[in-house]
């Protein structure tokens, strides 16, 4: 069982997660014209908090995650709330190839730092976008490695210029970069430490 399979049952119990998702959804709506978005996909969607926060603004959102338990949790929520615009699917396009669907918007929240081949992800996303489609990346600004308490082998956040170059190399034009949220965590010495989240928007 993966780390995220283990976390799935309790993920939504953290009030900070749902509050953050709503704030980020509002911010995203200021940077992307959602009236032109008919099909969207959240990659690494987990229980779908960000997609749920956007459900009234986008006609169809696919929630794609490699975690079986996270996908099950998302499906339960969709069924319990009777939502027909959200479509959870357990799938990993980094290892299983590209799906046949094409999207007006792909968004990813704090998942990119878990993906080893970040350029590969951006390139695959660009291929999956319709003309004029958007890729929205929300993740950690480069940090000192203290964000993850457990042993962590992913990226310790991202430098703006380096990530922008990966989008440009994939045929996307960066239309926005900004700090959209700050996560506070208590450090080992008891003091609060801040970890900014950025939003980068690339357009095909």
Secondary structure, DSSP 8 states (H G I E B T S, - for coil): --HHHHHGGGGGG-HHHHHHHHHHHHHHHHHS-GGG--EEEEET-TT-HHHHHHTTT-SEEEEEES-HHHHHHHHHHHHHHT-SSEEEEE--HHHH---S--EEEEEEES-GGG-S-HHHHHHHHHHHEEEEEEEEEEEEBS--S-S-SS---S---B-HHHHHHHHHHTT-EEEEEEEEEEEEEE-TTS-EEEEEEEEEEEE-
